[in-house]
């Protein structure tokens, strides 16, 4: 205290000491030169409050001083002149008014000062919160508005998840699609996570996109799951460009040579129909239909690809069909989206369970195919007589190109293996699934089954139904069409991508955008198929009972990606279904109600079911008795 008092005394001892304390700096500020002489506030607990109050009074008085219209006095440029000038201004101020400030005015100054101090204290935090909110606003604007602006309209996506929650929590994916079509039109966008998927679901747009502009909308979507499963860009289903054109052209040529859609292939199908019928006679009464249907159809494709077949009841064929079913379920699971978006998650132990299952299925299918290829190579090496099949034909094509020095193109051993895998899966899964639905629906609707049998009995006098009988069987064909429409086995068509930037109907599609012809929506549209959830074959017949064409009925898709084996599938569906209904009665077990619940996968399957199967008794002229 003594030192402080001494210091104060020294400062007060001469008037000129104040001139040393304050130096007037008009450009910047008044700065303290010797702050030891200035003790504005004590250090008591109320220091902050006093300081705010004092600053409020000081600032108010200072503002009044500078509001004066006084002129600078002479000698203003010197420090003494400046002090004298401001002292004079202060003398002119009404001191009573200054010392008794208006209450509201003083309270405003005081509260403003307190608020400024408070804000200054939390300014860094407020800036961080503001920045966060600004970033969030930009992100939401981008996700919900900006990135959707050039796509067709569609349901509002969830952040990150897109419209996946809509798929996961809906009771019926078919009803969900129909509601979107009614609300947004025939062309709309859904978001699979962060990926936009444009669904084209009206006939005119489907033809415009995938027929008139087929070159732009025929590429396939490449991703980590399909590339890994197929060992790269191989096969024929998931490839595009020159490789796809070459391999598809070769496959179509071979299928035509094998008589697909003609008498040669019809005979091979009938061999399997007869084996199926023999199995049903041997195992009459209660029969689980899934396995014998799979063996029947599987043997048709096995014979064509590998020149071999399995006996009915084969455990190996049943296991192969089970693998294809599991694969169909796995690849449509939402977690596959995670594997596509973040491939590294396939190595994370808690996340890669389904990935490991998929790879185990791939390994078993690879082993089956490799065994068939090795057996064919052994036969060729021994020079044994061979019966043509797809594998031998492909091997000979490669050998011919090597010997002649011709360009090998995209022919190699791995491509052959993956092409066989594609043909095996496509030839098995879709036709087997449709026939499972066919026998289930015939069992649930005995009146429809009876009408088919009456038509077959009246029009086909022989023991078997042939492709030549098809024009005389309009009701049977209508039933098969309605089975395909009702089953609607492709919930989401195989994905296509845009080959290059293009604008159609006011929408701009960038290269790589996912666009698909969503035929499942079209075949459930009540405008073209009234009461679409009702199984009614008569919708495919005109008033005279003849089969009528409905343009919206597109079970094999359209455009350049139309089903490669359409003619084979049509022949199988007709011959297997009609011949078995001609020979057998299919009834539901007593007290059981068969379900038409839809099990989603790459294809939509019915639940497993059993039928009571009885042979229809005939006389020596093949008439029902």
Secondary structure, DSSP 4 states (H G I P E B T S, - for coil): -HHHHHHHHHHHH-THHHHHHEE--SSS--EES-GGG---S--STTHHHHHHHHHHHHHHHHHHHHT--PPPPTTTTSHHHHHHHHHHHHHHS-HHHHHS--HHHHHHHHHHHHHHHHHHHHHHHHHHHHHHHHHHHHHHHHHHTGGGTTSPP-PPPBTTTBTHHHHHH-S-HHHHHHHHHHHH-SEEEEEETTEEEEEE-SHHHHHIIIIITTTTS-EEPP-HHHHHHTTSS-SSSS--HHHHHHHHHHHHHHHHHTTTTSHHHHHHHHHHHHHHHHHHHHT-EEEEHHHHHHHHHHHHHHHHHHS----TT-HHHHHHHHHHHHHHHHTTSTHHHHHHH-GGGGG-TTT-HHHHHHHHHHHHHHHHHHHHHHHHHHHHHHT------HHHHHHHHHHHHHHHT---TT--HHHHHHHHHHHHHHHHHHHHHHHHHHHHHHHH-HHHHHHHHHHHHHH--SSS--GGGGGG-HHHHHHHHHHHHHH---SSPPPEE-SS-EEETTEEE-TT-EEEE-HHHHTT-TTTSSSTTS--GGGGB-TTS-B---TT--TT--GGGS-TTHHHHHHHHHHHHHHHHHHEEEEEPTT------EE-SSS-EEPP-EEEEEEPPB-TTS-B-
